[in-house]
Amino acid sequence: MSVSQGISKESSTRSIFEPIGNRQFLLDPIPKLARMRREAPVYRQPGTLIPIVNVFRYDDTVDVLRNCELFRNPLPERYSASAFTDQHNLLGMDPPEHTRQRDVVRNIFTPKMIIKLESKIRRNCEEIVAAVLERDEFDAVDEFAAKLTVFMICQLTGVPDSDHGLIRRWTNKATDLGFDALWATEPMPERQHELSALMDEMHDYFGARINERVKQQQGDIFSELAHSGLSRQECISFARLLIIAGNETTTNLINNSLRLLIDNPDKEAMLRKDQSLIPKAIEEILRFWPSIRVTFRTANADCEIRGEKIFKDDLVWAWLMSANRDAALCRNPDTLDFSRPKTRHVSFGHGIHVCLGNALARLEARIMLETVFNRTSKIVRTRTDGMEPVNTIVSNGLRQQLVAFS
């Protein structure tokens, strides 16, 4: 059945899918995403200045992310002012340029390097948990998850301790400004100016760090980048991507893990009883409540998905969170099941653009959960009104979650 057959005439002018600025959707998108999978699995968004088509089912999401010839990564130049990206950004490239840059970066961001970080991660987790145990209430985002992820990404790159607050501020601002403006229904010059100013500020900062490493290596990733053969602009762009994406997604994973364990005390008890289940639990948490809700591609030519016409330069938004809840992926997808066999979830993307930092994210989340279970007996949410979502459709996280350990 064509998607148009499942949508009323009224919805052709009035959207049946309105995620932007919708606090209830940001807190719990699952009911709406389930309806879209059933009734409008391919849905053209009405009213946006940039033409947008949403896909909600697993098979369509995988096809869009895998087929980089038909659905390219780079944004058309006329759209780029509305997005947190640039022409040198690894996420905004296709082969052969993507292959060249990713091969260079992969040789820097190696599994061996990540494994060496385990003792440092564990030590930092111990310090963070010890600090919050002394408090009746703490914010599981900025005072807990982000404490670890910002520290680790800064340790890797060589950003000094004194700039950790700056990195977190940039992360929050980039998350809020990043890509929602692509859904604008009217011009947003002030927002685009704010995004441009943020990009320039980060460009100057990371450009200075790269310049320092060109003159003298300091044994960090910025030093590796500076001497990798990438251009200066490519180094700066990757540094910006690594710093922001590298701590935001893992912050969400750790904080979302606490959220789900609080909401499912039987699952918390299961992991406390047998910590060997933690790696499987993390995979299921990633599937069930991923750090990123959605990503997008640009149609490279006219085509169709499930009978819906897609035109060249349309932005196709692939809803990862919806794909992960599709029965085409696994049985009982709305059940949080830590004994579930491994699934091919798309929480870290799919195809050539799968997240390079996924091993580090899994390692940080595992060690943090082990530390929590070793040092505490219970995780409690102290105030439900303290749960505030990040105000963007892309990042599936909370700006604040007030909890306590006992």
Protein Blocks (a to p, Z undefined) as FASTA:
>chain_A
ZZklmpcfklmmmccbdfehplklmmommlmmmmmmmmmmbacdehiabdcdddfbfklm
mmmmmmmmlmcfbdcfklmmmpccdfklmklcccfklmmmmmmmmmmmgfklmmmmmmmm
mmmmmmmmmmmmmpcbdcfklmmmmmmmmmmmmmmnopafklmmmmmmmmmmmmmmmmmm
mmpcbdcfklmmmmmmmmmmmmmmmmmmmmmmmmpcghiaklmmmmnopafklmmmmmmm
mmmmmmmmmmmmmmmmmmmmmmmmmlmmmmmmmmmlmmmmmmmmmmmmcfbfbdcdddfb
dcdeehiacdehiacdddfklmmmpfklpghklbccfkbccdddfknoghjllcfklmmm
mmmmmmmmmmmmmmpcbdcdfbfklpccddbfklgcdfbdcdddZZ
